[in-house]
Amino acid sequence: MLEYRLEDSLGFLVAMAGRSLSNSVQRTFSEHGYNVTPEHWAILVLLWNQDGLTQLELAERTGKDQASMSRLIQNMLNRELIYRKKDSVDARCKRIYLTEIGKEQQEKLMDLVQTTLVKATEGIADEDVATTKRVLKKIASKNLKINGIYEGPNRKLGLDE
């Protein structure tokens, strides 16, 4: 029987690195008094770049299913980071917008995440970090296409090279 080494598995390594970064970001936010999670952070970034996205657009761009996104949106509504508003063209559609609290936190949260990422990649060559990002984007793009999860994910998720 072939030996399988978990510590050499790409999926395991990617998951461990992701959890490690997520935990570092969460700890940094908490230490600085921000009641924001890494999942909230991803939604905030999308809305800072394009306020007024729909819940479906947010789900597609973060790779989350609708039920998970619904819970996340409700949590962010409870924390007063975002609010919902009916679409001006299609009243059935609700758009998600940043509250003043959500807008005011942008600069500080971005600084905190940037500092955390600098610490996490300290001692790793910039070229290696760039190569890692490029390869991970290719893997994500390929697997989203294989799994047929979303139409046109590359454009929505920014996975084009």
Backbone torsions as a table, in degrees:
resi	resn	phi	psi	omega
1	MET	NA	138.0	178.7
2	LEU	-73.4	143.5	177.5
3	GLU	-86.7	133.4	177.4
4	TYR	-111.3	121.3	-178.3
5	ARG	-102.3	108.4	-178.6
6	LEU	-56.1	-39.6	-177.7
7	GLU	-67.8	-9.0	175.3
8	ASP	-106.1	0.6	-178.7
9	SER	-78.0	128.0	-179.8
10	LEU	-58.7	-46.8	-179.4
11	GLY	-60.2	-43.4	179.4
12	PHE	-63.9	-45.1	-178.8
13	LEU	-64.3	-42.6	178.8
14	VAL	-63.1	-44.9	-179.9
15	ALA	-62.8	-43.3	179.4
16	MET	-63.7	-44.2	179.1
17	ALA	-63.3	-42.4	179.1
18	GLY	-63.1	-46.0	178.3
19	ARG	-63.6	-40.4	-179.5
20	SER	-62.7	-46.5	178.2
21	LEU	-64.7	-43.2	179.7
22	SER	-60.8	-44.0	178.1
23	ASN	-63.4	-39.0	178.5
24	SER	-64.7	-43.5	178.9
25	VAL	-64.2	-44.8	179.5
26	GLN	-59.4	-45.3	179.6
27	ARG	-62.0	-43.3	179.9
28	THR	-62.4	-45.4	178.1
29	PHE	-59.3	-47.2	-178.3
30	SER	-62.4	-44.1	-179.8
31	GLU	-61.0	-27.6	-179.0
32	HIS	-99.8	10.5	173.3
33	GLY	81.5	18.7	179.6
34	TYR	-98.1	128.1	179.9
35	ASN	-91.3	60.2	-175.6
36	VAL	-132.1	139.9	177.0
37	THR	-102.9	165.9	174.6
38	PRO	-58.4	-32.4	176.0
39	GLU	-66.7	-41.1	175.3
40	HIS	-61.3	-42.8	-179.1
41	TRP	-53.6	-46.3	-178.6
42	ALA	-60.9	-42.2	179.2
43	ILE	-68.0	-43.0	178.5
44	LEU	-59.0	-44.2	179.8
45	VAL	-59.8	-46.2	179.4
46	LEU	-59.9	-41.9	-179.1
47	LEU	-74.9	-31.6	174.5
48	TRP	-63.4	-34.2	180.0
49	ASN	-82.0	-30.4	-179.5
50	GLN	-155.7	86.5	-179.6
51	ASP	-65.4	146.2	175.4
52	GLY	92.2	23.3	175.8
53	LEU	-75.5	158.6	175.8
54	THR	-84.7	165.1	177.6
55	GLN	-61.4	-38.9	178.3
56	LEU	-63.5	-43.3	178.5
57	GLU	-62.0	-41.3	178.1
58	LEU	-64.4	-42.0	178.8
59	ALA	-62.0	-46.1	-179.4
60	GLU	-63.3	-41.4	-176.0
61	ARG	-74.8	-19.6	177.6
62	THR	-105.2	-4.5	180.0
63	GLY	73.3	23.8	-179.7
64	LYS	-100.2	153.0	174.7
65	ASP	-79.3	165.8	-175.2
66	GLN	-61.5	-39.9	-178.6
67	ALA	-64.5	-43.9	178.7
68	SER	-64.3	-40.9	179.9
69	MET	-66.2	-38.5	179.1
70	SER	-60.6	-45.5	178.0
71	ARG	-63.7	-41.7	-179.6
72	LEU	-63.9	-44.4	178.5
73	ILE	-61.6	-44.5	180.0
74	GLN	-61.6	-41.2	178.3
75	ASN	-62.0	-41.9	-179.9
76	MET	-70.7	-33.3	174.0
77	LEU	-63.1	-44.0	179.4
78	ASN	-62.2	-31.8	179.6
79	ARG	-87.9	1.2	178.0
80	GLU	60.5	34.9	176.0
81	LEU	-88.7	-26.6	-176.7
82	ILE	-140.0	168.4	169.8
83	TYR	-143.9	159.8	178.9
84	ARG	-103.1	146.7	176.9
85	LYS	-145.7	138.3	178.2
86	LYS	-63.1	142.1	177.4
87	ASP	-65.6	140.7	-177.6
88	SER	-69.9	-22.9	-179.5
89	VAL	-97.2	-43.3	-177.2
90	ASP	-122.7	101.0	-175.1
91	ALA	-63.6	-18.6	177.4
92	ARG	-72.7	-22.2	-176.1
93	CYS	-94.4	132.8	176.5
94	LYS	-111.6	134.2	178.7
95	ARG	-101.8	151.8	-177.8
96	ILE	-107.2	127.1	-179.3
97	TYR	-125.1	154.4	175.8
98	LEU	-76.0	140.2	169.8
99	THR	-82.2	175.7	175.5
100	GLU	-60.4	-38.5	178.5
101	ILE	-60.6	-46.4	179.0
102	GLY	-61.5	-38.4	179.1
103	LYS	-71.0	-41.9	-176.2
104	GLU	-65.5	-25.8	-176.7
105	GLN	-83.1	-9.2	-173.2
106	GLN	-54.2	-57.5	-174.0
107	GLU	-60.9	-46.6	-177.5
108	LYS	-67.4	-44.6	179.6
109	LEU	-64.1	-39.0	178.0
110	MET	-63.2	-41.7	177.3
111	ASP	-62.6	-42.9	180.0
112	LEU	-63.3	-43.4	179.3
113	VAL	-66.4	-42.9	179.5
114	GLN	-60.3	-44.4	177.9
115	THR	-61.2	-42.8	179.2
116	THR	-62.5	-43.1	-179.6
117	LEU	-68.5	-35.4	176.6
118	VAL	-62.8	-44.7	178.3
119	LYS	-63.2	-41.0	-176.8
120	ALA	-67.1	-27.3	-177.3
121	THR	-108.9	9.4	178.8
122	GLU	-57.3	131.4	179.3
123	GLY	86.9	-2.7	177.8
124	ILE	-105.0	129.0	-177.7
125	ALA	-59.3	141.1	178.3
126	ASP	-54.5	-37.4	-179.7
127	GLU	-64.5	-38.0	178.7
128	ASP	-66.7	-40.9	177.4
129	VAL	-63.5	-44.6	179.3
130	ALA	-62.6	-41.8	178.4
131	THR	-64.0	-42.9	179.1
132	THR	-59.4	-46.5	179.3
133	LYS	-61.2	-44.4	-178.6
134	ARG	-61.8	-45.2	-179.3
135	VAL	-66.6	-43.1	179.5
136	LEU	-63.8	-37.3	175.7
137	LYS	-62.8	-40.4	178.4
138	LYS	-64.5	-44.6	179.9
139	ILE	-62.4	-47.1	-179.3
140	ALA	-61.9	-46.3	-179.4
141	SER	-60.6	-47.5	-179.2
142	LYS	-60.9	-45.1	-177.6
143	ASN	-71.7	-33.0	174.8
144	LEU	-64.5	-40.1	178.0
145	LYS	-66.7	-45.9	-179.8
146	ILE	-58.8	-44.0	-177.1
147	ASN	-81.6	-9.4	178.0
148	GLY	58.5	35.6	-174.9
149	ILE	-71.2	-44.9	-176.2
150	TYR	-136.8	149.4	173.2
151	GLU	-74.8	131.7	175.0
152	GLY	55.4	48.0	-174.9
153	PRO	-65.3	-29.4	-175.7
154	ASN	-59.3	-45.0	-178.6
155	ARG	-68.1	-44.1	-177.1
156	LYS	-69.1	-38.3	-175.8
157	LEU	-95.1	-2.8	-179.7
158	GLY	68.3	35.6	-176.1
159	LEU	-95.3	-0.9	175.5
160	ASP	-66.5	149.2	179.4
161	GLU	-76.4	NA	NA
